[in-house]
Each structure stands twice: as structure tokens, then as C-alpha cells.
Amino acid sequence: MPAPDRPTLLIATTNAGKFREFAELLSTPSIVLKSLADCPAAPAVSEDGATYAANALHKALTVARWSQCAALADDSGLEVDALGGDPGVHSARYAGGTQDSGANIAKLLGALQMVPPARRTARFRCVITVARPDGATLTVEGCCEGCIIDTPRGSAGFGYDAIFLYPPLGKTFAEIPAALKNRVSHRAAACDRLRPKLLAFLHASRRL
């Protein structure tokens, strides 16, 4: 059991890669981080909202109330300008009902087949919500600008990382070390905004 002065924050994901990123981005001796992989009885939460913010809020509140523990949920997506911002909020299931990264990438590259490199600008966007069991919430957002390349490169990362080129480094997110990605990614930008507020927000429920 954590010490009384160390609140627990439940990261509402079973994605091991995503949890590792959050663990690195938010790691502090003051907070105990856990994932839904530690909670096999956790409720399944549908992510069918019209916006990232709606999905993050719904999931964070649902998990916080179920667990009676503060919960963090994020919704992230890839927005391609030439596709009107798609796949956007549908990024995880762009190619169908299952979260198949290979199929998602193939569909996206197919949609961009006739689009020249100069028009392949894109960004990753991340919205994070932390919710307490009392219903209080804290929401932040972060973006990372880049462009989409024709052929996947790199073996690190997950999702669309292998086709998302980060221009300042000339590499895809799948080609750079996790420690470097965690300094420049959309999730890093959101966590930079969250970190200064997080501990006070978690402790506030104990003063109610």
C-alpha cells in the first residue's frame, strides 16, 4: 500500500507502450502510478465521443468512480491536413473495429497516394483528463507538428509512429529513442502542462 502522503494515479489504459510513456513523463516519488492492466475487473469504456476531450473525460470519470481512485485518461489522434483532419478522433480504429496499426497505416497511405510531400503536413494531438472520484476534473492538451512519409521507418513506438516524420530531427517517431520522443511528442507537451498542477489536484480531494 502506498504511504498516506503518496496518492495513487490510475492510468486508464491497458496499452503497455502508452503506460510506459506516461510512467516516464509523470514519474515522481510523490505519486504512485498504476495501469488498468493491474485491474482486470475494470469496466470497458467506449470511446465514441465526437472529440478527444469528450472521450478523455468520459473514460477518466468512469474509471475514477469505479476505482475510487484518481484516474488519468487520454485520447490522441493523428490529424492530416490533406484529409481534412482525418483520421483524427477515429485514429485508433481508422481501418475498422479493431486497433490494427498495420491496417491503419496502410489505409492512411492509400488515402494519401496522390498527395505530394509538401501537402502531407500533419500533427499528433493529445488531450489528457485527470478525474477524481468526487467528479472534479483537470484537462490539458498538447500537439506535435510533422508530416507523413510514404514508407514506414523504424521499429520503436506504436500506432502511426513509423510514418510520422518529425522535421527538426529528420526522423520518424519510430526511429528515435523513447527518451527523446518523450521530450518532443504531443503527449509530452500535454504532460508538460499537466505536471505543475497534478500533485495539488490529487491532494485536493483529501481536504474536502
C-alpha positions as CSV (number, residue, x, y, z in Angstrom):
1,M,0.0,0.0,0.0
2,P,1.3,3.5,-0.8
3,A,2.1,5.8,2.0
4,P,-0.7,8.1,3.0
5,D,1.0,11.2,1.5
6,R,1.5,9.4,-1.8
7,P,-1.7,9.5,-3.9
8,T,-2.3,6.8,-6.5
9,L,-3.0,7.8,-10.1
10,L,-4.5,5.1,-12.2
11,I,-3.6,5.5,-15.9
12,A,-6.7,4.3,-17.7
13,T,-5.0,2.2,-20.4
14,T,-4.0,-1.4,-21.0
15,N,-1.6,-0.4,-23.7
16,A,1.8,-1.2,-22.4
17,G,3.5,1.3,-24.7
18,K,1.3,4.1,-23.7
19,F,1.7,3.3,-20.0
20,R,5.4,3.3,-20.3
21,E,5.3,6.8,-21.9
22,F,3.1,8.2,-19.1
23,A,5.3,6.5,-16.5
24,E,8.3,8.3,-17.9
25,L,6.6,11.6,-18.4
26,L,4.9,11.7,-15.0
27,S,7.3,9.7,-12.8
28,T,7.8,11.3,-9.4
29,P,8.4,9.9,-5.9
30,S,5.3,11.8,-4.8
31,I,2.7,9.8,-6.9
32,V,2.1,6.0,-7.3
33,L,1.3,5.2,-10.9
34,K,-0.7,2.1,-11.9
35,S,-2.3,1.0,-15.1
36,L,-5.6,-0.8,-16.0
37,A,-3.5,-3.9,-16.7
38,D,-3.4,-4.1,-12.8
39,C,-7.2,-4.0,-12.7
40,P,-8.7,-7.0,-14.6
41,A,-12.2,-6.2,-13.4
42,A,-12.1,-2.6,-14.7
43,P,-15.2,-1.7,-16.8
44,A,-14.8,-1.3,-20.6
45,V,-15.3,2.3,-21.6
46,S,-16.5,3.1,-25.1
47,E,-14.6,5.9,-26.9
48,D,-17.3,7.0,-29.3
49,G,-17.4,10.7,-28.5
50,A,-17.1,13.4,-31.2
51,T,-14.0,14.9,-29.7
52,Y,-10.8,13.9,-28.0
53,A,-11.9,15.9,-24.9
54,A,-15.2,14.1,-24.7
55,N,-13.5,10.7,-24.8
56,A,-10.8,11.5,-22.3
57,L,-13.4,13.0,-19.9
58,H,-15.8,10.1,-20.1
59,K,-13.1,7.5,-19.6
60,A,-11.3,9.3,-16.8
61,L,-14.6,9.9,-14.8
62,T,-15.8,6.3,-15.4
63,V,-12.6,4.7,-14.2
64,A,-12.2,7.2,-11.2
65,R,-15.7,6.4,-9.9
66,W,-15.3,2.7,-10.4
67,S,-11.9,2.5,-8.7
68,Q,-12.5,5.3,-6.2
69,C,-9.0,6.4,-7.2
70,A,-7.9,9.4,-9.3
71,A,-7.7,8.3,-12.9
72,L,-5.9,9.7,-16.0
73,A,-7.3,9.1,-19.5
74,D,-6.1,10.5,-22.8
75,D,-7.4,10.5,-26.3
76,S,-4.9,11.1,-29.0
77,G,-5.1,11.2,-32.8
78,L,-3.3,11.9,-36.0
79,E,-4.6,14.8,-38.0
80,V,-3.6,15.0,-41.6
81,D,-4.3,18.4,-43.3
82,A,-4.8,17.0,-46.8
83,L,-7.5,14.7,-45.4
84,G,-9.4,17.4,-43.6
85,G,-8.0,16.4,-40.3
86,D,-8.7,12.7,-40.6
87,P,-8.3,10.2,-39.1
88,G,-8.5,12.4,-36.0
89,V,-10.6,11.1,-33.3
90,H,-11.0,7.9,-35.2
91,S,-7.3,7.2,-35.5
92,A,-7.2,4.1,-33.4
93,R,-9.8,2.3,-35.5
94,Y,-9.3,4.1,-38.8
95,A,-9.3,0.8,-40.7
96,G,-12.1,-0.9,-38.8
97,G,-13.3,-2.1,-35.5
98,T,-10.0,-3.5,-34.2
99,Q,-7.0,-1.4,-33.2
100,D,-4.7,-2.7,-36.0
101,S,-1.8,-0.3,-36.5
102,G,-0.6,-2.0,-39.7
103,A,-4.1,-1.8,-41.3
104,N,-4.5,1.8,-40.1
105,I,-1.2,2.8,-41.7
106,A,-2.0,1.0,-45.0
107,K,-5.4,2.8,-45.2
108,L,-3.8,6.2,-44.5
109,L,-1.0,5.8,-47.1
110,G,-3.6,4.7,-49.6
111,A,-5.6,7.8,-49.0
112,L,-2.5,9.9,-49.5
113,Q,-1.2,8.1,-52.6
114,M,-1.8,11.1,-54.9
115,V,-0.9,13.8,-52.4
116,P,2.6,15.3,-52.9
117,P,5.0,15.5,-49.9
118,A,4.6,19.3,-49.5
119,R,0.9,18.8,-48.7
120,R,1.3,15.9,-46.2
121,T,1.5,18.1,-43.2
122,A,0.1,16.5,-40.1
123,R,0.1,16.7,-36.3
124,F,-0.4,14.4,-33.4
125,R,-2.9,15.9,-30.8
126,C,-3.4,14.6,-27.3
127,V,-6.0,15.6,-24.7
128,I,-5.5,14.4,-21.2
129,T,-8.1,14.4,-18.4
130,V,-7.4,13.5,-14.8
131,A,-10.6,12.8,-12.8
132,R,-11.1,12.3,-9.0
133,P,-13.9,10.1,-7.6
134,D,-15.6,13.3,-6.4
135,G,-16.1,14.3,-10.0
136,A,-13.5,17.1,-10.2
137,T,-11.5,17.1,-13.4
138,L,-8.4,18.6,-14.8
139,T,-7.8,18.7,-18.6
140,V,-4.8,19.7,-20.7
141,E,-3.9,19.5,-24.4
142,G,-0.7,19.1,-26.4
143,C,0.3,18.9,-30.1
144,C,3.3,17.9,-32.2
145,E,3.7,19.0,-35.8
146,G,5.2,16.8,-38.5
147,C,4.4,15.2,-41.9
148,I,3.5,11.8,-43.3
149,I,6.1,9.8,-45.3
150,D,5.4,7.1,-47.9
151,T,7.1,4.2,-46.3
152,P,7.2,3.2,-42.6
153,R,10.6,3.7,-41.0
154,G,11.8,2.5,-37.6
155,S,10.8,-0.2,-35.2
156,A,10.2,1.7,-31.9
157,G,7.0,3.4,-30.9
158,F,3.5,2.3,-31.8
159,G,0.4,3.4,-33.8
160,Y,1.3,5.7,-36.6
161,D,4.8,6.5,-35.3
162,A,6.6,4.8,-38.2
163,I,5.1,7.2,-40.8
164,F,5.1,10.4,-38.8
165,L,8.2,12.4,-39.6
166,Y,9.4,14.9,-37.0
167,P,11.1,17.5,-39.2
168,P,13.5,19.0,-36.5
169,L,15.2,15.6,-36.3
170,G,14.5,14.3,-39.8
171,K,13.4,11.0,-38.3
172,T,10.1,9.3,-37.6
173,F,8.8,8.8,-34.1
174,A,9.6,5.1,-34.6
175,E,13.3,5.9,-35.3
176,I,14.1,8.0,-32.2
177,P,14.8,6.7,-28.7
178,A,11.8,6.7,-26.3
179,A,13.6,9.2,-24.0
180,L,13.9,11.7,-26.9
181,K,10.3,11.1,-28.1
182,N,9.1,11.8,-24.6
183,R,10.6,15.3,-24.8
184,V,9.0,16.3,-28.1
185,S,5.8,14.4,-28.6
186,H,2.2,15.6,-28.3
187,R,1.8,13.5,-25.1
188,A,5.0,15.2,-23.7
189,A,3.6,18.6,-24.5
190,A,0.3,17.8,-22.7
191,C,2.2,16.3,-19.7
192,D,4.3,19.5,-19.5
193,R,1.1,21.4,-18.9
194,L,-0.3,18.8,-16.5
195,R,2.8,18.2,-14.3
196,P,2.8,21.5,-12.4
197,K,-0.9,21.1,-11.5
198,L,-1.1,17.4,-10.9
199,L,0.0,16.9,-7.3
200,A,-2.1,19.7,-5.9
201,F,-5.1,18.4,-7.8
202,L,-4.6,14.9,-6.4
203,H,-4.2,16.1,-2.8
204,A,-7.2,18.4,-3.0
205,S,-9.7,15.6,-2.6
206,R,-8.2,14.8,0.8
207,R,-9.1,18.2,2.0
208,L,-12.8,18.0,1.0
